[in-house]
Amino acid sequence: MSASSFDLNRRSVLGGLGLAGMTALAPRFASAQGRAETLLVVQELGPNSLDMQGVGSNQTVNGLSWNCYDRLLSYASKTLSDGTLSYDREKLAPELAESWEVAADGMSCIFKLRRDAKFHDDTPVTAKDVKWSFDRAVKVGGFPTFQMSAGSLEKSEQFIVVDDHTFRIDYVRKDKMLLFNVAVVVPFIINSELAKKNATAEDPWALAWLRNNEAGGGAYTIESWKPGSETVLARFDDWKSGPLPKLKRVIARDVPSAGTRRAMLERGDADISSGFAPRDFEQIIREGKVKVSGVPIPNALWSVALNTAKPPFDNVKLRQAVAWAMPYEQIQNSAFFGRAVPMYGGAADVSKPVWPQAFPYATDLDKAKALMKEAGFESGLETTLSLDTGTATVGEPTAILIQESLAKIGIKAAIDKIPGANWRTTLNKKELPLALNRFSGWLDYPEYYFYWNFHGNNSIFNISSYQNKEMDALIDKARYTTDAAEYEKAVKDFIALCMRDVPIVPVNQPIHDVAMQRAITGYEFWFHREPDYRQFAKG
């Protein structure tokens, strides 16, 4: 273990609650109502908002939305080879809509809503609420609006109230991702009358109010929320959009220290946790005190993004040099402890239309130095490598290894640590020369990942500022073609183009690890990586 990794782990333990904090927390959990019907969660960081469509909402807010609001549709389940339950990316399932039917011409879809569905204040759910919620998602701007557009859900005129329990979406084009996009986190159904009562002329979508208040009809209500401390969910016993959950309450406590969370879990003072360092998960699996579910995150990569719009990394030869200089195997072993899928040393030719797949680069400093010379940087250069301090557990040792390896070919990269609260805002400025980043696409299609990261529409996630009309044409063709052979060729071609142009250097595909007590059943992996409490049970 390097000195830097020891210091990082020492800080994570001392910076948390410590042993005294662990002892203080235990009685509170132990006295929770009906332990058999209460899930005790310890998490590194709780929600910073109750509205995932709001500006700056963090990852944990997605889980609140998933459990406290309904969507029209969800995904069916499947069982992975290791027995883990997972969503099935290819099959949709009813949620608020008990049935749906696509028109014969493929240009609209009718949804029949459950007639007995209610919001948490006992107000009946109607198609007017669905329309208002979809209108909000396409008009509120930022990530939610862009996400909706990924499935060709673009304007309020597409959303039609047929009657109180019938809703229609008119398509602007045939898009195979449209219905699957209806089932992601963003288009959740809001109690529109309640929200409108708390809206203003300056804030027609009640962003300020919904940031601190919940107006859903999902399986759980928010019983209490203490930002930075604890979130408590209570089961909504009148929920009609699925089987009534077995758990009556979920207590999610914010415990920043990974060491404290692990100790609580292994002592039985908590039921479930995640966010540990890969080394910790490797040890937890080996020791076997609690069980671990680990699933490679579909359509996800850890990668280094290179700013293709500004010198010096607007030079493709220089980007290729970086790709050959990356210390891939060291990162895999020393930063991720094998808890990731390698994305290096792949074939030179793209033979399958799948993403992610290993790039053809591997660590070869001689090739890297030769490309540095071709690029006109034989004497080297100075730059910065940025990382999110919120991912420092793996990000910092990875960045240090990259820094050391790049120095061997003459690239002096100062490490720029950006606080997690400022990371997304800083990325959106698209000024960082090199950025170590993780991105995962909710819809498991290669063209979806590329649409977000490499299309000329320059989304907030295109942090490489990559612009290439050939790439745009290939992505668009893959999105909209109905010809299987044409689709396969387009996907293979845009992946090959990415490998040549190197707007990012993939490091690995992350594995989402979750540790839990052996008596916990019903855990299901979801693309949004948040726990679906509706499925859980305790033995």
N, C-alpha and C positions, 0 to 999 in steps of 0.2 A: 504494500500500500504506500503510495507516495505521500510526501509531507503535505502537499496541497489537499489531497483527499482526506487526510486525517484532520486537518484544520477545519475543513468544511463540515465534517460530521460532528466535530466537537462543538462548533458554533451552533449547529442545528439542535443539539441536545441542550446546551446551556441557554439558547435563546428562547426555549419554549417554557412550559410550565414548571418543569423540574419535578423532583420526587414529591415535594410538598403539594404541588398542584395536582399531581396524580392522586394522592391520597384524598385531597379535598373533593375531587370530582367523583370518586367511587361511590360514596353514600348517595349522592344525588341520583346516579344512574340506578343503583340498587333499589331505591325506593320508588322508582317510576311505576305508575299504575299498570298492573297486570303484566309483569315482565314477559310472560309467554305471548302476550299480544302487543308488545312494544318492541320496536327495533331501536337499538342504541348505536348510533353512528358517530364516529369521531373522524373529522375531516380537517385538512390543513387550512382551508379557507372557505368560509361560508358565503352566501349570496350577498352582493352589494346592492341589490335591487330586487323588486318582486316582478319586474317587467322585462322579459328577455328582449323585447323589441326596443327598449330604451337605450340611449347612447351610453356606451361604456359598461354595459352589463357584463359580468364575468361568467366563466364556465358553469359555475354552480347554479346560476339562475336558470339555465336550461333544464336542470332537474326539477326545479320548482314548477316551471311551465308544464313539463311532461306529466307531473303527478297531480297538479291542481287545476289544470285546464284540459278540456277535450279537444281533439281535432276531428275533422270529418272521417278520416280514415287512419288506420295504423298499418303495421306490418304483421304478417303471420310469423309464427315461430318455427324454428328448426333445431335439431340437436347436432352439435358438432361432433367430430370424431372422438374427442375426449370426454363426451357426455355433457358438455356445457350447453345450456340453452342459448340461442342467439336469434336475433331477428332474421328473417328471410328476405334478402334484398329483392327477390323476384316475385314475392306474393304479398298482396294487400289484404287487409282484414277490416271488417266494420268497426267503427267506434261510435261517434255521434250519428253518423249516417248508417242506418241498418242495411241499406242496399244502395247500389249505384249502377248506372247503365250508360254506356257510351253510345251516342247516336250512330246510325248506320253509316253516315258519311264521315264519321270519325272527327267531327268538328265541334262537338259539345258533349257534356256529361250531365245527367240528371242524378241528384242525390235525394233519397227519401230519408228524412230525419226521424229519429225515434220520437214518438208522440208523448212519451212519459218522461222525457229528459227535463231536468230542472237545473237552474243555477243554485248556488249555495244559499241564496236568500229565498229559495222556493219559487222564484220567477220561472215560468216555463221558457224553455229554449225554443226560439223560432228561427226561420230562415232570415228574418231581418237582422238578427244577431250575427248570423254567419256572414251575411253581406257586409255589415259594418266592420266585422273583424277582418275580412279579406280586403276591403277598401283600405283599412288602416295599414295593413301589411304592405300594400303596393304604393302607398302614399307617404308613409312615415319617413322614408328615406334611409340612407345608410345600408348596413348589412341586410336588414329584413327585406327591403325592397329589391336589392340585388339578388338575394336568395330566391325570392318569388320569380324574378325574371329568368332564373336558371331553368325553370320549368314552363317558360312562356306564359306566366301569370303576370301581366304587365299593367293593366288599367282597370278601373272600377267598372267600366262598361261591360266587362266580361262576366260580371257577377250578377245573376238575375234571381230575384225573389219570385217564384212561381205562385206559391201560397205559403201559409204558415209553416208547413212541414215539407216543402219541396224547394230545392235550391238547384240552380243550373249554372254551370261554367261554360261560357262560349269560348272556343279556342281561337287564337289569332293565327295559329298554324298547328299542324300535327306535330306533336312533341312527345316522344315516348317517356320523357321524364316528368310530364305534367302531373299525372295522378300520384306518382311516387313522391313528388315534391309537396303535394297536399298532405302527405303523411309525415313530414318532418316537423321539427319543433316550431317553426315560425308561424304558420297559419292556425294558431290556437283560437278557440272561440270564446269571445268576451261577452259578458252581460252588457249589452250596448246601452240600455237605458240607464243603468247604474253609472257606466263610464261617462255618458253624455251629461248626466247631472253634475259631474265633477270636472267637465271640460270648460274651457274658456275660449273666447274669440282668438286669443293668441296661442292657445294650446287645444285645438279642436279634437285631438286624439287622446286627451287626458294623460299625457305622458307624465306630468308631475304627480298627479294623483295615483296612477297605477304603479308608479315607482315604489310607493309605500303602502299600497292597498291591493288586495287580490279580488278579482271579480269573475271567478270562473265557475265551472260546474263539474270539475274533475273528481276523481276518486278521493282526493284529500283536500281539506281546507287548511289554511294557515292559522293555527291556534295562537301562535306567538312568534315574533321575530325580533331578536336582539342582535343587530348587526355587529359582527366581530365576536359574538359570543355563542348564540344558540338559536336554532330554528326548530319549532315544534309543529308537526303536522298531525291533524286529527282526521280520521276516516269520515267521509260523507256517506252516511248510511242510505241516502236516497239516490246514490249513483246508479245509473241505468245503462251505461255504455260498455259494460263488461261484467264479469263475475265480481261480486263484492270482495274486496281484499280481506285476507285473514288478519292482517295487522291493523289494530285500532289506532295506534299512535306511532309516530316516528320522531325520535329526539335526535337531532343532528347538532353535535357540539363542535365548535371551532377549537382545535388544539394544534397550534402551529408546529410544535415540536414532533418530528417523526419518531424520535426515540420514545417520547411519552405515549404517543398513539400506539406504537408497537407493544410497549409494556402493558398498556391497558387491555389491548386485544388478547395478548398471551395470558394475562391473568384472569380473563373472563369478565372484565369490567366494561367491555364494549363488544358489540356484535360484529361490526364490519368497518373496514377502513381501506383506503388506497393512498396513492401518492408517496409511497416509500421509495427510497433509492433502489435501483436494480440490485445492488449488492445485498440489501436487506431482504428483498424478495427471494433472492437465491438462497439466503440463509434460512428464511422462514419455510421455504419448500423443503429444504434439506432436513430441518429439525422436526417438521411435521406436527407442531403443536396446534396449528390452525390450518385450514385448507386455503388454497390459492387458486383462483381462476385466472388464467392468462390467455388472452386472445389477441393475435396480430390485428391491429386496427386497419380495417379496409380503407383503401384509397388514402393512406397516410404516409408521410415521410418526415424524418428529420433530415434537413439539408442545409447547405450553405448557399444563400442567395447572393448572386453577384450583380451589381448595379450595371446593367448593360447600356444605360442611357448616358453615363458620364465616364470620362477617363478616370482611371486607366482601364477599367474592366469592360469598356465598350469594345475592347480588342478581343476577338474570339480566340486567338492563339493564346493570349494570356489566361483566359478562362479555362482553356484546355490544359494549360500548364498547372493551374491550381488543382484541376481534377486528378492529374497524375501525381501530384505531390501530397494528397491527403493521406493521413496515417490511418487508413480504414480499419485494419485489424487491431491496432492498438486501441482505437476508440471502442470497438466492439467488445474487447476483452476487459479493458481497464476502466471505461466509463459506464458501459451498459451491462457488463458481466454476463453477456450472452442473452440478456432479456430483450432482444430485438432481432429482426430478420435482416441479414446483410444485404446491401444494395450495391455491391461493387463486384468487379471481376466477372461481369456477364459476357454473353456472346457479342461479337462485333455486329452481327445482323439481328434485326428484330424479326422474330419468327412467329410471335403470337400477339394478338391484340389485347394484352392484359396490362394493367397498371395497379400497383407499382411493379417494376421489374428492374433487375440489376443493370446498371450502366456498365459499359465495357471497360471502364477505367479501374486501375488498381494502383497501388503505390509503386511508382517507378520514377525515381528522382532524375535519372539520366534523360528520360523522355521529357520530364518537366523542364529541365535546364535547357534542353534543345529548343523547346517551344518558347521559353523565355527569350532566348536569343532571336528566334524568328519574329517574335512580337516586338523586338526592339528594346527589351528590358534586360539585356545581358548583365548590366551593372546593378540590377535590382531596383526595388522601389519600397516606399513606405506607405502604409495604409492602416486602417483600423478594422477590427473584427468585433462586431457587436453581438451581445447576447442579453436575453431577458433574465434578470436576477431571480425571477419567479421560477425559472427552470434550472437554477444553479446547481442542483444536485447532480444532474448529468451534464448540464450545459457548460459549467465552469471547467471540469476536467477535460471535456471534449474540446473546448476552445483553447486550453493550454496545450493540448497535444497538437492541434492544428497550427497554433502559433509556432511551436518548436519545429514542426515539419516544414512549414513555409519558409522559415528562416534558412533552411538548408539549400533553398534555391534562390535566395537573395530577397525574399519578400519579408520585410519587417512589419509585422502586424501587431499594433498595440490593441490590447483587449479593452473594449468599451462596454462597461456594465451598466445597463439601463434598467431602472426600477420597473417591476412588473406593471405598476399602475400607469406607467408612461409608455410601455412597450408598443402597444397597438397604435397609439397616436404618433409615436416616432416613426414606426414602419410606414404609416400612411403618407408621410412626407416624401418617402422614396428617395432619400438622400444618403442612406448608409452604403458605403462601398461593399462591405461584406457583412452578412447577417446570418447567424446560426438560428434557425427557426424550425418550428414544427407546424405542419398544416395537415388537417384531415378533412376529407370531403364527405359530407353526410350521404350523398347519393353515390353509390359504388359503381360509377361509370368512368372510364378513362377521360372521356370528353368533358365530364363535369369538373374533374380536377384541373384539366387544361384550360377550361373556360374561366375558372377563377384565377389561375396563376399565370397564364401565358397568352391570353387573348388580348387583341388590340383595344378592346373596350377599357382596358387598364383598371380593373377592379381594385378594391382596397387591398386584396391579397397578392396582386402582381407586384411584389416588392422588388423584383428585378427590373421593373419598368421595361419589360421585354416587349418589343413591337416588331412584328414580322407578318406581312400580308399573306405569305404562303401558309404560315401557321394558322392564321385566322380562317383561311378558306378550308383547310383540312379539319379544324375543329367544328366549323359550321356544317360541313358535309357530314361528319360523323353524328352530329346532333340530330339532323333532320332527315337523313336518308332512310328509306325503308328497304333498301337493297342490302342483303347480308354481306355479299362479297364487296360491295362498295364501302360499306361500313368498316369491314376488317382492314381493307387497304388503307383507308383514311387514318384509322387509329395507329396502325403500324408505321405509317409515314410520319405522323406528327410526333410519335415517340422517337423515331430515328432522327428527326430534325432537332428535337430537344437534346438528344445525346450529342449531336454535332455542335450545336450552338451553345450548349452548356449555360443557360440562364441560372440554373441551380446545379449544385453537386450533391446528389443524394448520398446520405450517410447510411441510414437504415430505415426499416419500417418498424415503428414502435409497437411494443406489446402492451396492452392494457391489463395490468395486474390488479386484482382485488383480493384482499385477505378477509376471511370471515370464519366465524365459529362453525364447527362441523354440524351443529344442529340446524343451521340455516339452510333452507331449501328455496328453490324458485328464483335464484339469481339468474338474470338474463342479460347477455351482452347486447348493448344498443350502439348504434352509430354515433350517438351524441355522448357516449361514455358515462352517462349519469345513471345511477340505480333507479330501476322502475319498481317502486315500493309496492305496486299493485300486485306483483307476482310473488312476493316474499312470504315465507311461513317459517315458524320455528318449531323444531321437533319437541 
